[in-house]
Amino acid sequence: MKKSLPARIGLSVVGLLVALLFFFPTYWMFTTSLKTPGEVLSPKYDLIPFSATLENFTSALTKPGFLTYLTNSLIVTVGAVLCALVAGVLAAVPLSRFRFRGRKGFLLLVLVAQLAPVEALFIPMYLLMRDAGLLNTLPSLLLIYFVTTLPFTIWMLYGFVNGIPYDLEEAAMIDGCSQAGAFRRVTLPLLGPGLVTTSVFSFITAWNEFLFALVFMRDKNKQTLPVWLSSFKTAFSVDWGGIMAASAIYAVPALIFFLIVQRKLVSGMTAGAVKG
């Protein structure tokens, strides 16, 4: 039923207020990064900084180790997301297309693994990595991010595969395709929005992780950007302007990735909510 004009205006106003509520912390972070140290510590807050300066961004970008931390973050995050997508597809397709004993139990275990707090797995993961000799290495961090994002990836892709009719694969096989060929030519392209949606959430989860990178990586040249952000705080002072500038820089890769895939992301979220 079509809503009346006052109702549409009211909903638009409410939506605008909610958007401003969520946007303001980002705006506050960006404006603070453009202020001088005196303005940052001033009790008076200016919505628009009149004496904007890029000094905080310059000090953040030239801070020792920035490029190393950025490279480490990109390696472990992108690697974990790619591994999770491949393993997720290999797990979600059989769970959706085949009926076998223990299938529902496996799905339940995936859901339980997704609901379990990561902090509860911290000590077992540490002992496991120590015994395997992987502590203080980037592969250990990549493996941890892969394990923590895999249950979510499987569960999401399972819903997306369920939303693709199996009749399409059967029609392709009637036309001469093998089962693997039908999946590659028919199902996999239709699964694109689901892969994008899942990769975005997995990327954000791995990109923002701090605790494992801090404890498992003892060498500073093997730590990631979230740990780099904590270096702006010392025992004697806190460089709030530098932290805000570094946080803005830190958000850029995730923002660029989101802007690239935003169209697929919206269609993928609506498709995944229909079935599964």
ABEGO torsion letter per residue (X at the ends): XBBBAAAAAAAAAAAAAAAAAAAAAAAAAAAAAABBAAAAABABBBABBABBBAAAAAAAAABBGAAAAAAAAAAAAAAAAAAAAAAAAAAAAAAAABBBBGAAAAAAAAAAAAABBAAAAAAAAAAAAAAAGABGBAAAAAAAAAAAAAAAAAAAAAAAAAABBAAAAAAAAAAGBBAAAAAAAAAAAAAAAAAAAAAAAAAAAAAABAAAAAAABABAAABBAAAAAAAABBAABBBAAAAAAAAAAAAAAAAAAAAAAAAAAAAAAAAAAABX
